[in-house]
Amino acid sequence: MNVGDGKRVALVHDWLVNPGGSEEVFREVLRLYPGVVFTSQVNRAKFPWLEGIEVRTSFVQHLPLAMTKQWIYSPLVTYVYPGFDLREFDLVLSDSHSFAHGVIKRPDALHANYYHTPARALWSPEIDNRAQGFFKQRLAGWLKKRDLEFSKHPDVIFSNSKTTAERIERFYGRKVDRVIYPPVHTERFLRVPRMSEEEGLLMWGRLIPYKRFDLAIDAAKELGFKLNIVGNGPSRVELEQRAAGMKNVVFHGRLADDELDKLMSRCRAALFPCYEDFGIVPVEAMAAGLPVIAYAKGGAGESVTAEYGVQMRELTVSELVRAVGELESRRFEERDLREHAKEFGVEVFRATYRAEIEARLAARGK
């Protein structure tokens, strides 16, 4: 579809409050198909790329804490998305990890949804336990019924990994039309040189419990390898206390891109001992020529195959210790790692997503 062919495009995202992986996907879709953005609430100050874009929000935009604790309004946003008036639009492109796929389009329009995951607090409490407790569970049961109804709205479903595709089929009873891996900005990391391995192992990301930095610290305590931790988050104090007295564990906080690049260039490998729906960090690491120790389940199990790192069978300290031992017994080709990472690059995403949308439009005579 050409941008200037007169068709009206609506782009729907759960909320635009803090930049993250799902928002980066949405940004790329908006670049491919410019149109009007619909979201429950938006913090434009954090999304400069929305400049000049028409954004239509909901009543949630004006509620207290809407820009800091957006998830507390989950019951309300189940009314927001079906309530958006999309009758003027020929193509609806939703991008969802919550309820954005619940929008209702004109009968002759095409609605394609990109799933990051079915809402994990509802469908995967073993991963996200925010819906625990009697009252929350009762509310979660009602939200699941709403979400199951919403899952019937899209005409076409894409997912960010085979892991997410399996969940969609299991929870919603729908087959995913195509797995399209998220766009990873590999270009920057492909330029990171390999200088040495003197800095040992590297782990970076937001310091929150499910990222399992605790496993890395405990393994470093047992084996004595140098561990560099990059990032900030609510678990930092607890993690620093866990590593108290360990000179081989260094907390760098957030680093500028050039500083992170310099550190990466002197590390042996990256650690990713956690469950993610996709996981961008392992791909960035491989683009920089670093092998990865990653959990075999979730998206990282799809990107970090045996040729490019070591897979952990379970999330335990003993299994991470075993994986580090296997890593030390193997060598990985820098060129192979970088070439593999390119398969997840931005241009691959753009080409695949556009081809899928164009094919669906053509099939409908659009």
C-alpha positions as CSV (number, residue, x, y, z in Angstrom):
1,M,0.0,0.0,0.0
2,N,1.4,3.4,-0.9
3,V,1.1,6.1,1.7
4,G,-0.6,8.5,-0.7
5,D,-3.2,6.2,-2.2
6,G,-6.0,7.8,-0.2
7,K,-6.5,5.0,2.4
8,R,-6.9,6.0,6.0
9,V,-4.8,4.1,8.6
10,A,-5.4,3.8,12.3
11,L,-2.6,2.6,14.5
12,V,-3.5,1.4,18.0
13,H,-1.2,0.8,21.0
14,D,-2.0,-0.1,24.6
15,W,-0.5,3.0,26.1
16,L,2.4,5.3,25.3
17,V,3.9,6.2,28.7
18,N,7.4,4.8,28.8
19,P,9.6,3.8,25.8
20,G,10.3,0.1,25.6
21,G,10.5,-2.8,23.2
22,S,6.8,-2.9,22.3
23,E,6.9,0.9,21.6
24,E,9.8,0.4,19.3
25,V,7.8,-2.1,17.2
26,F,4.9,0.4,17.1
27,R,7.3,3.1,16.0
28,E,8.4,1.0,13.0
29,V,4.9,0.2,12.1
30,L,4.0,3.9,12.1
31,R,7.0,4.6,9.9
32,L,5.7,2.0,7.4
33,Y,2.1,3.1,7.5
34,P,1.7,6.7,8.7
35,G,-1.8,7.4,10.1
36,V,-3.7,8.4,13.2
37,V,-2.5,6.9,16.5
38,F,-5.0,5.7,19.1
39,T,-3.9,4.9,22.7
40,S,-5.5,5.1,26.1
41,Q,-2.9,7.6,27.3
42,V,0.3,9.2,26.0
43,N,3.3,11.0,27.5
44,R,4.4,13.0,24.4
45,A,7.5,14.2,26.2
46,K,9.0,10.7,26.2
47,F,8.1,10.0,22.5
48,P,9.6,12.8,20.4
49,W,9.0,10.7,17.3
50,L,5.2,11.4,17.7
51,E,5.9,15.0,16.8
52,G,3.5,16.0,14.0
53,I,1.4,12.8,14.4
54,E,-2.3,13.0,15.3
55,V,-2.8,11.1,18.6
56,R,-6.3,10.4,19.9
57,T,-6.4,9.3,23.6
58,S,-9.2,8.4,26.1
59,F,-10.5,9.7,29.4
60,V,-7.7,7.7,31.1
61,Q,-5.3,10.4,29.9
62,H,-6.6,12.8,32.5
63,L,-6.8,10.3,35.5
64,P,-4.3,10.5,38.4
65,L,-1.2,8.3,38.0
66,A,-2.0,7.6,34.4
67,M,1.6,8.5,33.4
68,T,3.3,6.5,36.2
69,K,1.1,3.5,37.2
70,Q,-0.8,3.0,34.0
71,W,-1.5,-0.7,34.8
72,I,-4.0,0.2,37.6
73,Y,-6.5,1.2,34.9
74,S,-6.6,-2.2,33.2
75,P,-10.3,-2.7,34.0
76,L,-11.1,0.7,32.5
77,V,-9.1,0.3,29.3
78,T,-11.2,-2.8,28.4
79,Y,-13.9,-0.2,27.6
80,V,-11.5,2.3,26.0
81,Y,-10.4,0.3,22.9
82,P,-13.8,-1.0,21.8
83,G,-15.0,2.6,22.3
84,F,-12.7,4.2,19.8
85,D,-14.5,5.3,16.6
86,L,-12.6,3.8,13.7
87,R,-15.3,3.9,11.1
88,E,-13.3,6.3,8.9
89,F,-10.3,4.0,8.6
90,D,-9.7,1.4,5.9
91,L,-6.7,-0.3,7.7
92,V,-6.3,-0.8,11.4
93,L,-2.9,-1.9,12.7
94,S,-2.9,-2.7,16.4
95,D,0.1,-3.6,18.6
96,S,-0.8,-5.3,21.8
97,H,0.5,-6.7,25.1
98,S,-2.7,-5.8,26.9
99,F,-6.1,-5.0,25.3
100,A,-5.4,-2.8,22.3
101,H,-6.5,-5.6,19.9
102,G,-10.0,-5.0,21.3
103,V,-10.7,-2.2,18.9
104,I,-13.7,-2.5,16.5
105,K,-13.2,-1.7,12.9
106,R,-15.5,-1.2,9.9
107,P,-16.8,-4.5,8.4
108,D,-14.9,-4.0,5.1
109,A,-11.7,-2.7,6.8
110,L,-8.7,-4.9,7.6
111,H,-7.5,-5.2,11.1
112,A,-4.0,-6.8,11.7
113,N,-2.7,-7.2,15.2
114,Y,0.9,-7.7,16.4
115,Y,0.9,-9.6,19.7
116,H,3.8,-9.1,22.0
117,T,2.0,-11.5,24.4
118,P,-1.4,-12.2,25.7
119,A,-1.6,-10.2,29.0
120,R,0.8,-12.1,31.2
121,A,-0.7,-11.1,34.5
122,L,-4.0,-12.7,33.3
123,W,-2.8,-15.7,31.3
124,S,0.6,-16.5,32.6
125,P,0.6,-15.9,36.4
126,E,3.7,-18.2,36.8
127,I,5.6,-15.4,34.9
128,D,3.7,-12.3,36.2
129,N,1.9,-12.7,39.5
130,R,0.4,-9.3,39.8
131,A,-3.1,-10.8,39.5
132,Q,-2.7,-13.0,42.7
133,G,-5.0,-12.6,45.7
134,F,-8.8,-13.4,45.9
135,F,-10.1,-10.0,44.8
136,K,-7.5,-9.7,42.0
137,Q,-8.2,-13.2,40.9
138,R,-11.9,-12.5,40.6
139,L,-11.1,-9.4,38.6
140,A,-8.6,-11.3,36.5
141,G,-11.3,-13.8,35.7
142,W,-13.6,-11.1,34.3
143,L,-10.7,-9.5,32.4
144,K,-9.9,-12.8,30.8
145,K,-13.4,-13.1,29.5
146,R,-13.2,-9.7,28.0
147,D,-9.8,-10.4,26.5
148,L,-11.0,-13.7,25.0
149,E,-13.8,-11.7,23.3
150,F,-11.3,-9.2,22.1
151,S,-9.1,-11.9,20.6
152,K,-11.7,-12.5,18.0
153,H,-11.6,-8.9,16.6
154,P,-8.4,-8.9,14.5
155,D,-8.6,-10.4,11.0
156,V,-4.9,-11.2,11.0
157,I,-2.6,-12.1,13.9
158,F,1.2,-11.7,14.0
159,S,3.3,-12.7,17.0
160,N,6.8,-11.6,18.1
161,S,8.0,-15.2,18.7
162,K,7.0,-18.9,18.4
163,T,6.6,-18.8,22.2
164,T,3.9,-16.1,22.0
165,A,2.3,-17.9,19.0
166,E,1.9,-21.0,21.2
167,R,0.3,-19.0,23.9
168,I,-2.2,-17.3,21.5
169,E,-3.3,-20.7,20.2
170,R,-3.5,-22.2,23.7
171,F,-5.4,-19.3,25.4
172,Y,-7.4,-17.9,22.5
173,G,-7.8,-20.9,20.2
174,R,-6.5,-18.9,17.2
175,K,-3.7,-19.7,14.9
176,V,-1.0,-17.1,14.3
177,D,-0.8,-16.1,10.7
178,R,2.9,-15.2,10.9
179,V,5.7,-15.0,13.4
180,I,7.6,-11.7,12.8
181,Y,10.5,-11.1,15.2
182,P,10.7,-7.6,16.6
183,P,13.0,-5.1,15.0
184,V,16.4,-5.0,16.8
185,H,18.7,-2.1,16.0
186,T,21.7,-4.3,15.3
187,E,23.5,-1.7,13.2
188,R,25.1,0.0,16.2
189,F,26.2,-3.2,17.8
190,L,27.6,-4.6,14.6
191,R,30.2,-1.7,14.8
192,V,31.3,-2.7,18.3
193,P,34.9,-4.1,18.0
194,R,36.2,-7.2,19.8
195,M,39.2,-6.0,21.8
196,S,39.6,-8.5,24.6
197,E,37.8,-10.8,27.1
198,E,39.4,-9.3,30.2
199,E,36.1,-7.9,31.6
200,G,34.5,-11.4,31.9
201,L,30.7,-11.7,31.7
202,L,28.2,-8.9,31.1
203,M,24.5,-8.6,32.0
204,W,22.4,-5.5,31.2
205,G,18.8,-4.4,31.5
206,R,16.3,-3.1,34.0
207,L,17.1,-4.3,37.5
208,I,13.8,-6.0,38.3
209,P,13.2,-9.4,39.9
210,Y,12.1,-11.5,36.9
211,K,15.3,-10.5,35.0
212,R,17.2,-12.8,37.5
213,F,20.3,-10.8,38.1
214,D,20.3,-12.6,41.4
215,L,21.2,-15.9,39.6
216,A,24.2,-14.2,38.0
217,I,25.5,-12.8,41.2
218,D,25.2,-16.1,43.0
219,A,27.0,-17.9,40.2
220,A,29.7,-15.3,40.2
221,K,30.1,-15.9,44.0
222,E,30.5,-19.6,43.4
223,L,32.8,-19.5,40.4
224,G,34.6,-16.2,41.0
225,F,34.2,-14.8,37.4
226,K,34.0,-11.1,36.8
227,L,30.4,-9.9,36.4
228,N,29.5,-6.5,35.0
229,I,25.9,-5.4,35.7
230,V,24.6,-2.5,33.6
231,G,21.3,-0.8,34.3
232,N,19.2,0.6,37.1
233,G,15.8,-0.4,38.6
234,P,14.0,-1.0,41.9
235,S,16.0,-4.1,42.7
236,R,19.4,-2.4,42.6
237,V,19.8,-1.9,46.4
238,E,18.8,-5.5,47.1
239,L,21.2,-6.8,44.4
240,E,24.1,-4.7,45.7
241,Q,23.5,-6.1,49.2
242,R,23.5,-9.6,47.7
243,A,26.9,-8.9,46.1
244,A,28.3,-7.1,49.2
245,G,32.0,-7.8,49.6
246,M,32.3,-9.3,46.1
247,K,35.0,-7.4,44.2
248,N,34.3,-9.4,41.1
249,V,30.8,-7.9,40.7
250,V,30.7,-4.4,39.4
251,F,27.5,-2.3,39.2
252,H,27.8,0.3,36.5
253,G,24.3,1.8,36.6
254,R,23.0,3.1,33.3
255,L,25.7,3.7,30.7
256,A,25.8,5.9,27.7
257,D,25.8,4.0,24.4
258,D,29.6,4.6,23.8
259,E,30.4,3.5,27.3
260,L,28.4,0.3,27.0
261,D,30.0,-0.4,23.6
262,K,33.5,-0.1,25.2
263,L,32.6,-2.5,27.9
264,M,31.0,-5.0,25.5
265,S,34.2,-4.9,23.4
266,R,36.2,-6.3,26.4
267,C,33.7,-8.9,27.6
268,R,33.7,-12.7,27.0
269,A,30.0,-13.3,26.8
270,A,26.6,-11.9,27.8
271,L,24.2,-13.5,30.3
272,F,20.4,-13.7,29.9
273,P,19.1,-16.1,32.5
274,C,15.4,-15.1,32.4
275,Y,12.2,-15.8,30.6
276,E,11.1,-13.3,28.0
277,D,8.5,-13.3,25.3
278,F,11.3,-12.4,22.8
279,G,14.3,-10.7,24.4
280,I,16.2,-8.0,22.5
281,V,19.4,-8.1,24.7
282,P,20.6,-11.5,23.4
283,V,20.4,-10.3,19.8
284,E,22.2,-7.1,20.6
285,A,24.9,-9.1,22.3
286,M,25.4,-11.4,19.3
287,A,25.5,-8.4,17.0
288,A,28.4,-7.2,19.0
289,G,30.1,-10.6,18.5
290,L,29.4,-11.9,22.0
291,P,28.0,-15.4,22.6
292,V,25.1,-15.6,25.1
293,I,24.1,-17.8,28.0
294,A,20.3,-17.8,27.8
295,Y,17.3,-19.6,29.1
296,A,16.2,-22.2,26.6
297,K,12.5,-21.3,27.0
298,G,10.9,-18.1,25.7
299,G,12.1,-16.0,22.8
300,A,15.8,-16.3,23.8
301,G,15.5,-20.0,23.2
302,E,14.7,-19.2,19.6
303,S,17.4,-16.6,19.0
304,V,20.2,-18.2,21.0
305,T,20.5,-21.6,19.5
306,A,23.4,-24.0,20.3
307,E,25.6,-22.5,17.6
308,Y,25.6,-19.1,19.2
309,G,25.7,-19.7,22.9
310,V,24.8,-22.0,25.7
311,Q,21.2,-22.7,26.7
312,M,20.1,-23.1,30.3
313,R,17.6,-25.8,30.9
314,E,16.2,-24.3,34.1
315,L,16.5,-21.1,36.0
316,T,18.8,-22.1,38.9
317,V,22.2,-21.1,40.2
318,S,23.5,-24.7,39.6
319,E,22.3,-24.6,36.0
320,L,23.9,-21.3,35.4
321,V,27.2,-22.5,36.9
322,R,27.0,-25.5,34.5
323,A,26.4,-23.2,31.5
324,V,29.3,-21.0,32.4
325,G,31.5,-24.1,32.5
326,E,30.3,-25.2,29.1
327,L,30.9,-21.7,27.7
328,E,34.5,-21.7,28.8
329,S,35.1,-25.0,27.0
330,R,33.9,-23.7,23.7
331,R,34.8,-21.0,21.2
332,F,32.4,-19.0,19.0
333,E,33.1,-17.4,15.7
334,E,32.6,-13.6,15.9
335,R,31.5,-13.4,12.2
336,D,28.9,-16.1,12.7
337,L,27.4,-14.4,15.7
338,R,27.1,-11.1,13.9
339,E,25.6,-12.6,10.8
340,H,23.0,-14.5,12.8
341,A,22.0,-11.3,14.6
342,K,21.3,-9.6,11.3
343,E,18.4,-11.9,10.8
344,F,16.6,-9.9,13.5
345,G,17.4,-6.5,12.2
346,V,15.1,-3.6,11.5
347,E,15.2,-4.0,7.8
348,V,14.1,-7.6,8.0
349,F,11.2,-6.6,10.2
350,R,10.1,-3.8,7.9
351,A,10.3,-6.0,4.8
352,T,8.4,-8.9,6.4
353,Y,5.7,-6.8,8.0
354,R,5.0,-4.7,4.9
355,A,4.9,-7.9,2.7
356,E,2.3,-9.5,5.0
357,I,0.1,-6.4,5.1
358,E,0.3,-5.9,1.3
359,A,-0.6,-9.5,0.7
360,R,-3.7,-9.3,3.0
361,L,-4.8,-6.0,1.4
362,A,-4.4,-7.5,-2.1
363,A,-6.4,-10.6,-1.1
364,R,-9.2,-8.3,-0.1
365,G,-9.0,-6.3,-3.3
366,K,-7.9,-3.2,-1.3
